Amino acid sequence: MLFRSLIAALALTASVVKGTGVTPVSTDVTAQFTVCADVIVKLGPSFQDACKKDKPDDIVHGLINVHASLLDLSAHIDAGVGVWADADIKVFVGLYVNLMVKLQALLKIIVAGGQTDSCRSSLLALSDPLKVVLSVFINAGIDVDATIGAHVDLDVLATVGISLGIQANVGVGASV
């Protein structure tokens, strides 16, 4: 049985035709968005627990993981920015908005738990990698103000000190 599985895997590997490299980069970026979103979502329960137990160090450690994941995402985006099609950019914008909505939920936990001040520097560190990703969309001509502002409460970001440098004229009305 193991032998059959190995043969099947080998046959599948042999049948894959290498392409131009465009699809793997797009797939890689999509996968990295998923990884980053998963990191954020998995932290929700532990952040709630840390807030209840007044353990800001646990939150800071989690935010460091979010920061590292965002840096990885930025690197993946930077590696593929020259080869994406317009369709890729639109998919990535949707994934970014989804990521921001998940991050917003995490930030609300921190604010509601009264841990904003104890985690300030870790929260502020999230701004730069978020801006790097956002700048790719701005350079591609995407109206990020309307897109992000329609789905993300920028007041929550501003409350914790995260600035994206965009104006939300739709939805919330904040400048972050």
N, C-alpha and C positions, 0 to 999 in steps of 0.2 A: 504494500500500500504506500509506504514511504517512497519507494522507488518510482511509482506511478506519479506521485505528487511532484517529485523532483523533475521527472521527464516533462510533465505538463508545464511546470514553471520554466524550464529551459526552452521548450517549444514556444511558449508565449514570449519570452524574452527575444528569441531569435526572430520572431515574426514582426516585432516592432520596427518600423522604419523611422530612421532619424529624420526630423524635419529641419526647418530653418532656424529653430531656436526660439521663435516668437511664442509659440504655444507654451513651451515649458516655463518661460519667464512669467507669462501671464498666470499660468497655473500655480507657479511658485508664489506669486504675490497673493493670489486668492487664498492659497493655503496659509500664508503668513497672517492674513487678515483673520482667518478662522482661529489660528493659534492665539493671536492677541486677544480676540474676543473671548475665547475660552478661558484665558488667564484671568480676565476681568470678571467674568461671570462666576467662576469658581471661588473668587475671593469674597463674594457677597455674604455668605453665611459666617465666614470667619471674621469679617469686619463687624458684623452685627454683634457677634460674641465678644470681640475685642472692645467694642464700645460699651457693652453692658458691664464688662469686667474692668473698664478703664485701663486698657493695655495699649497705649498708643504705639509702643514699639512693634507690636504685631501688625498694626496698620502700616507703619512705616516700612516694615519688611515686605509687606504685600505691594505697596506702592513702588518699591524698588523693583520688584518683579514685573509690574506693569510697565515701568520705565524701560527696563531691559527689553521687554517684548516690543514696545513701540520703537526702540532703536533698531531692533532686528527688522521690523516692518519697514522702517525708513530706508535701511540698507537694501532690502529686496526691491523696493520701489525705485530707488536710485539706479539699481543695476539694470532695470528694464525700461526705463522711461523713454528711451529713444526708439524702441521697437513696438510700442503699443499702437493698436488701432483705436479709432474713436470709440468703438464699442467696448474695448477694454477699459478705457477711462471712465465711461459711464457706469460700468459694472463696479469699478473700484470706488467711485463716488458713493454708490449705494452701500457698498461694504463699509466705507468710512463713516457714513451717517449711522449705520447700524452699530458700528464700534462706539461712536460717540454717545448714542443712546444708552448703551450698556455701561459706558464709563460714567455717564450722568447718574445712573441708578446707584453706582458705587459711591459717587461723590455725595449723593443725598444721604446715604447711610452715615458717612463721615460727619456731615453737617448736623444731621439729626442726633447723632451720638455725642455731639459737643467736642469732637476731636480735631477740628480744623486747625486750631492754633498749634497743637502739639505735632501736627504733621505738615506744617506749612512748607518747609523747604522741599520735602518730597513731593508735595502737590505742585509747587511751582516748577519743579524739574520736568513735569509732564508737558509743559507748554512748548518747549522747543521741538521735541520729536513730533508732536501733533501739528505744529506749524510747518515742519518740513514736508509732511505728507500733503497738507493742505496746499502748499505752494505749487506742487505738481499740478493740482487741479486748477488752480488760478492761472498758471501758465498755459494750460490747455484751453482756457477760455470758458471754463465752467463758472456759472454764477453761484459761487459758494455761499454768498451772503443769504440768498433766498433758499438755497437747498438745505444748508445747515440750520438756518434760522427757523425753517418751517418744521423741523423735527426735533431740534435740541433746544432745551431751555438754557440759553446762554447766561441767564442770571445765576444759575447754579454754578457754572464755570467761574463766573466773576466773583461769586461769594468765596470760593476757595483760592482765588488769585490766578486762575488760569486764563491767559489772554491768547486768543487766536488771531487778533488783528482784523476781525471782520465785523460788519454791522448787520444786525438782523432787522430787516425791514418787514419781514413776514413773521407772523406768529408771535414772537416774544417781545420784540422791540428793544432789545438790549444791544449794547455795543461791547464786544469782547475781543 
